[in-house]
Amino acid sequence: MHKILIVDDSPTERYYLTDILVKNGFAVSTADNGEEALVKMRADRPELILMDVVMPGANGFQVTRSIARDPELAAVPVIICSSKNQETDRIWGMRQGARDYFVKPVDPTQLLARIAALGA
């Protein structure tokens, strides 16, 4: 896994995740909402998506569900990175098609380990 798309409406969060990933050799693109993410997915073909939940327009759960139901995009794993920290949020995210769920702030070591596990 090399190309990662970060979807988050927070510039600070996009910068934080981009910094971690670029320093570890990943190519990163970003989107600040779900609609932009779907457009970028089709154009850039990322190998992994880090998805926020609370965003304007379509939320991360809705976008993750759209990805999981689209035959062209369904193979791309989604990891949700959200401030929503309830167990019900994690379960709902996984039911929408996410492969993993992190509560912000994301621990860099754990994130890199999960990315490596998905790529194995």
N, C-alpha and C positions, 0 to 999 in steps of 0.2 A: 504494500500500500504506500503510495507516494503522494497522490493528489487529494487534498482535503478541502472541502467547502465548509466554511464557518458561517452559520446563519444566526445572527443576533442583532437586535436593534440598538444595542449599547456599543458605542465606539470603544469604550474602555475595555469591555469584555472581548470584543473582536481583537483589539490590540494585544491583550493579555494572552489569549489562546494562540494568535498568530505568532507571537514572540516565542512561546514554548515550542511550537511545531517547527518553525523555520530553523531555530537553533538545533533541532534534532533531524534536520535534513529533509523535511517535508515541503512540498510545493503547496502553497495555501492561496485560496481565493475566498472572497467574502461576499455575503449578501446581507442586507439589513432588514429584509422581510421575507415572508414565505413565497410571495409571488415572484420576487426577484430570484429566489433560490431555485424555483422550478425552471425558470428560464436559463439560469447559469448551469444547472445540472445537464440540460439538454445540449448546451453549447460546449461546456468544458469537460463533461464526463468525469467528475471526481470519483475517487475510489472509496471515499468515506465522507459522511456529513456529520458535523457537530451542530445540533439543533437546539436553539433556545425555545422556550414554550410561550412566554408572554411577549407578544409582539403586536404591532398594529396590523390590521387586516387579518389574514388567516393566522391562527396561532400554530405553534410548533406541533401540537397533537394532530391538527387538521392536515398540515403539510406532510407530516410523517405518514399519515394514513394514505394521502394521495400518492406518495412515493411507493408505498407498499402495494398499492392496488394497480400501479402502472407497470405493465409487462416490460417496458423499456428501462424502467428505473428501479424495479423491485430488488434487483441483485445488489444494489448499493446499500451498504449498512449505514444505519442512522444511530448515533449516540446522542441522547438528549442531555443537555447541560442546562439545568434550570434552577431558579431560586425556589421553585415549588418543592418543598421538602417532605410532604406527607407521603406515607406508604401508598395511599390510594392514587396519588399522582404518578408514582413510579409504576404501579401496576397498570394504570390506564395508558401510560406511555408505551409500555411493553406490548400491550394489547393492540396499539395502533401500528405496531411493526418495528419499534425501536429495538436494537440489539443490546443496548445498555442504557443506563440512566445515572447521571451524576448530579449532585446538588452543588451549586456554586457556593463558595469559590472552589473551582476544580483543582484537585491536587495534581501537579504536573507528573509526578512519578506514577500515580495510579492511572492517569489518562494514557500515558505512553505505554504502560503495561497492557491496558485493555486494547489499545490500537494494535500492539504487537500480537496479542492473542487472536484478534479478528483476522489478522493477515496470515496467521499460521495455517 
